[in-house]
Amino acid sequence: MCGIIGTYRGNTEIIKDVISLLRHRGPDDNGVFLDSSSGIALGHQRLSIIDTSPLGHQPMISNDGQVVIVFKPQRSIKEIN
């Protein structure tokens, strides 16, 4: 089960500490996006079960760098098959 954290106009550096606390939710990968000018910080701790490729790394950033997203997909094996 993945873990997601975010803050707006808060201490962006705290995200790194919180992500380490969420390691038990997904030990396979993690990522952090920090924008100190806006005060936005996003973090993701990943558990890879179905998609184990590095393409699932988060936060995901658009090609132009204008959009950043973290999300937790909710899928069941039955839906995928």
C-alpha positions as CSV (number, residue, x, y, z in Angstrom):
1,M,0.0,0.0,0.0
2,C,1.6,3.3,-1.1
3,G,1.8,6.4,1.0
4,I,1.3,10.0,-0.1
5,I,2.1,13.2,1.6
6,G,1.8,16.9,0.6
7,T,2.0,20.4,2.1
8,Y,1.3,23.9,0.9
9,R,3.0,26.9,2.4
10,G,4.5,24.7,5.1
11,N,8.0,23.4,5.8
12,T,8.9,21.7,2.6
13,E,11.9,20.0,4.2
14,I,9.6,18.0,6.6
15,I,8.4,16.0,3.6
16,K,11.7,14.1,3.5
17,D,11.3,13.1,7.2
18,V,7.7,12.0,6.7
19,I,8.5,9.9,3.7
20,S,11.1,8.0,5.7
21,L,8.3,7.3,8.3
22,L,6.1,6.0,5.6
23,R,8.6,3.4,4.4
24,H,6.6,0.5,5.8
25,R,3.7,1.4,3.4
26,G,5.9,0.7,0.4
27,P,9.6,-0.2,0.4
28,D,10.1,-0.3,-3.4
29,D,10.6,3.4,-4.3
30,N,10.0,6.9,-3.1
31,G,10.2,10.4,-4.4
32,V,9.9,14.0,-3.3
33,F,9.1,17.2,-5.1
34,L,10.0,20.4,-3.4
35,D,9.3,24.0,-4.6
36,S,10.4,26.3,-1.8
37,S,9.3,29.4,-3.7
38,S,5.7,28.3,-3.7
39,G,5.9,26.3,-0.5
40,I,4.6,23.2,-2.2
41,A,6.0,19.8,-1.4
42,L,4.8,16.4,-2.5
43,G,6.1,12.9,-1.5
44,H,5.3,9.4,-2.5
45,Q,6.3,6.0,-1.0
46,R,5.7,3.2,-3.4
47,L,4.8,-0.5,-3.0
48,S,5.1,-2.2,-6.4
49,I,2.9,-5.2,-6.9
50,I,1.5,-5.1,-10.4
51,D,3.6,-2.5,-12.2
52,T,7.2,-3.0,-11.0
53,S,8.7,-0.8,-13.7
54,P,10.5,2.5,-13.0
55,L,7.8,4.2,-15.1
56,G,5.6,4.2,-12.0
57,H,8.1,6.5,-10.1
58,Q,6.3,9.5,-8.4
59,P,5.9,12.4,-8.1
60,M,5.4,12.5,-11.9
61,I,6.3,15.7,-13.6
62,S,4.9,16.8,-17.0
63,N,7.3,17.3,-19.9
64,D,7.1,21.1,-19.7
65,G,7.5,21.0,-15.9
66,Q,4.3,22.8,-15.2
67,V,2.3,20.0,-13.6
68,V,3.4,17.7,-10.8
69,I,1.2,14.9,-9.5
70,V,1.3,12.1,-6.8
71,F,-1.5,9.6,-6.8
72,K,-2.5,6.2,-5.5
73,P,-4.1,4.1,-8.2
74,Q,-6.9,1.9,-7.0
75,R,-7.1,-1.2,-9.1
76,S,-7.9,-4.8,-8.5
77,I,-6.5,-7.8,-10.3
78,K,-10.0,-8.5,-11.7
79,E,-10.2,-5.0,-13.2
80,I,-6.9,-5.4,-15.0
81,N,-7.6,-8.8,-16.4
